[in-house]
Amino acid sequence: MTLSKPRLTLAGNLTREPRVLSEEPPRVAFGLAVNPERRDAASEQWVPDGDVQYYDVVCFGALAANVRESLSKGDPVLVVGGLRRRGWQRADGSDGTTYEIAADAVAPDLRRGTSHFRRTRRGAPAEARAADPAGQEEGAAGEVAAGEVDGGPVVVDLRTGELVDA
């Protein structure tokens, strides 16, 4: 029986812009700072609970392409993935340790802001998805989608879901 790597779900902020490690296969990395906190029973507020923890996060495939297009330094995110410990040697010869997360999922932390989700077509390169908004299943705020219902034309505002006069 093989034991799997420890699985984590972390909430934190990007410490640097996502950077491309390789184009084929797509691989992107970013830093994550996690500020541990706990809910204070008396005040019912979230309060700091320990030192800031830093992780390297590596994303692969479609996740890598979407992270590269969607996230920036400072963004609050949730990361789900497997934890790996990686040893390395500093220039002075001393040993260092890095904790790296191989991400399965990355999402904006909606406790701290809002987001507009835009579904991408499977298998399409990131550049093609960005250049072909008609190929997307859902649109950004203010975009409309046209179609037919019961043989008649219908236009829907994708931001609000309301019907718009055609």
Secondary structure in CASP SS format (residue, H / E / C, confidence):
PFRMAT SS
TARGET T0000
AUTHOR 0000-0000-0000
METHOD secondary structure of the structure
MODEL  1
M C 1.00
T C 1.00
L C 1.00
S C 1.00
K C 1.00
P C 1.00
R E 1.00
L E 1.00
T E 1.00
L E 1.00
A E 1.00
G E 1.00
N E 1.00
L E 1.00
T C 1.00
R C 1.00
E C 1.00
P C 1.00
R E 1.00
V E 1.00
L E 1.00
S E 1.00
E C 1.00
E C 1.00
P C 1.00
P C 1.00
R E 1.00
V E 1.00
A E 1.00
F E 1.00
G E 1.00
L E 1.00
A E 1.00
V E 1.00
N C 1.00
P C 1.00
E E 1.00
R E 1.00
R E 1.00
D C 1.00
A C 1.00
A C 1.00
S C 1.00
E C 1.00
Q C 1.00
W E 1.00
V E 1.00
P E 1.00
D C 1.00
G C 1.00
D C 1.00
V C 1.00
Q E 1.00
Y E 1.00
Y E 1.00
D E 1.00
V E 1.00
V E 1.00
C E 1.00
F E 1.00
G H 1.00
A H 1.00
L H 1.00
A H 1.00
A H 1.00
N H 1.00
V H 1.00
R H 1.00
E H 1.00
S H 1.00
L C 1.00
S C 1.00
K C 1.00
G C 1.00
D C 1.00
P E 1.00
V E 1.00
L E 1.00
V E 1.00
V E 1.00
G E 1.00
G E 1.00
L E 1.00
R E 1.00
R E 1.00
R E 1.00
G E 1.00
W E 1.00
Q E 1.00
R C 1.00
A C 1.00
D C 1.00
G C 1.00
S C 1.00
D E 1.00
G E 1.00
T E 1.00
T E 1.00
Y E 1.00
E E 1.00
I E 1.00
A E 1.00
A E 1.00
D E 1.00
A E 1.00
V E 1.00
A E 1.00
P E 1.00
D C 1.00
L C 1.00
R C 1.00
R C 1.00
G C 1.00
T C 1.00
S C 1.00
H C 1.00
F C 1.00
R C 1.00
R C 1.00
T C 1.00
R C 1.00
R C 1.00
G C 1.00
A C 1.00
P C 1.00
A H 1.00
E H 1.00
A H 1.00
R H 1.00
A H 1.00
A H 1.00
D C 1.00
P H 1.00
A H 1.00
G H 1.00
Q C 1.00
E C 1.00
E C 1.00
G C 1.00
A C 1.00
A C 1.00
G C 1.00
E C 1.00
V E 1.00
A E 1.00
A E 1.00
G E 1.00
E E 1.00
V E 1.00
D C 1.00
G C 1.00
G E 1.00
P E 1.00
V E 1.00
V E 1.00
V E 1.00
D E 1.00
L C 1.00
R C 1.00
T C 1.00
G C 1.00
E C 1.00
L E 1.00
V E 1.00
D C 1.00
A C 1.00
END
